[in-house]
Structures are given as C-alpha cells and as structure tokens.
C-alpha cells in the first residue's frame, strides 16, 4: 500500500471516528482484501458487498425482519398488506420473517431498506452513523459502535 493510502487510513481512524481503532490492523485487513472486518468495535464493509452482507444478516434474524413497517414489507415483497398487518398484530414476527425470505429477493429488499434508513441503522446500533473510507479505489462503509 502506498504511503498516501497509509496516511489516509491513519488520519481517518484518528480524526473521523469516535473511537480510534488500530490503524495498522485496519491496513492489514484492507491489504488482505476482506469484504467485512471489525477492528476495536469499528466495522468496515466494502460498499460493493454491503447489500449481500445485510441480506445475510437479515435472513439470520427473522424476528427483526418481521418487525419492519407493514407497508414497506408489502411494497417490496408482494405480500398482501392485510396479511402482513394480521401477522404483526398476532406478534408472529418470526413467521412473517420466514415468509419475507421465501417471497422476495432479499438482497433487493436489503437495498431498499438501506435506501430508506441508511446502512447505519442496521450496522451501527450505537448512533446509526456511517462513514466512508476510500482506499486504493475501494470504498468501505464504516460503522463505529462505540
């Protein structure tokens, strides 16, 4: 990695984030070409992979998936709004999550979710914030969970 990129990562970790993850470890993970990694409670995810990663996490949390706004679920899955509302009123959130997974392209659903609430809402439960770090032509979305 060029000196200018090293300097950029060091400055980013020291001045942009609330916490200060070890910049050397961040560089090692970037050089290893990881799509998703965490250093000192700061998560770095390649922007080209984030919708897939978000979709995978949503698929593994069916209860959370079933808690989305009923109109959003109906709009992006094709499930009838009355069915969504009935399942939510019955507190069948996990069952609704299973139905969502079976009825739509979850990566598309995740992308739509992020377009409404941003990625920070999911990946940064501390304050919902997200930052961008560009290194060697690769953009990472960064979530500081401190």
N, C-alpha and C positions, 0 to 999 in steps of 0.2 A: 504494500500500500504506500502511495506517495506521501511525502511529508505533509503536504497541504491537506490531504484527507485525514491523516492522523490528528493534525491540529484542529480540523473541523470537528471531529468526534470528541476530542478533549474539551474544546470550548462548549460544545453542545451539552455534554454531560455536566460541566461545571456551572454553566450560566443559564441554561434554558430550563432545566428540571429542578423540582423542589428538592429531591434527594440527589445525591451525586454518586451514581454507580461507578464502579471502577472502569475507567475509560479503556484501560488496556484489555480488560476482559471483553468489553464491547467490541473492540477491534478484532480480537481473536475470533469471536463469533461471526462477525461480518466476513472476515477472511475465510472462515470455514463454510461460508455461503449458506448458513442456516436461514430458513424461511421464518422461523419463530423461535425466539430465545428470550430468556429473562436474566437480568443481572441486578442483584440487590433490589428486588421488588419493582424493577422497571422492565416492562415487556416491550420487545422490539419485534414487529411483524412486517414482512415485505408487503408493500401495497398490492403487488400482483397476486398474492396468495391469501389476502385477508378475508375475502368473501368465502373461500373454501374453508378456512380455519373457523370462521364464525359459524358457518353452516354445520360443521362437525360438532362444535361446542353446543349449538342449539339442539342438534339431534340427540345429544347425550344428556340434555336437561329438558325432558318432555314437559315437566310441570311448568317450568318457566315459559316454554313455547306456547303452552295452552293459556297463559296469562296475558298474552298480547291483546291489544284492543280488538274487540269483536269485529268492528268494521274493517280494520286492517287485515285481519285473518280472512274475512270473507272476500275482500277485494283481491288479495294476492294468492288465494288458494282455490277459489271457485266453490268453496263450501258455502252453503246457504247461510245467510246471516242469522236466520231464526234457529238453525241447528247450532251454530256457534254460541249464540246467546243462551240457549237452553242448556248446553253442556257447561258453560261457565256458571250459570245460575245454580246448577246442580253440583258445582265445585268439582267437576270431572276434568280438571285441567290436564292431568297426565293423559287421559284418554283422548282429549282434544289434541294434545301434542302428537300423539301417535297418528291421529287422523291427518294432521297437517303434514307430517313426514311422508305419509303414503299418497297424499293428494297433490303435491306440488314439487317443483324443482327447488330444493331447499337452499341452494346457492343463490338462486334468483330471489327467493324470499329474504335471505340474509342481506343481500344487496339493497333490496327495497327498504328493509328495516334500518339499515345504516344510512340510507338517503334521507330518512325522516329524523332519526335521532343521533346520527353520527356513530362512529365506532367506539368512541369513548364511553358511551352509555353502557356498553356491554363489557369492554375490556378494562375500563378504569372505574371501578365501583367507588373509588375514593371521592373523586370530584367530577367524573365524566369527561375530563380533559384529554386531549390528544395533541401530540406534537409531530412534526415531520423532520426526519433526518435524511438528507440526500448524500450518499457516499458512492463515488465511482459510478454514477449513473443509475444507482439503485435507491429507491425511496423506501424508507422504513417508517411506519406509523409507530409512535412511541407513547406508551401509557405508563405514567408514574403513579404507582399505587401507594404512595406514602401520604 
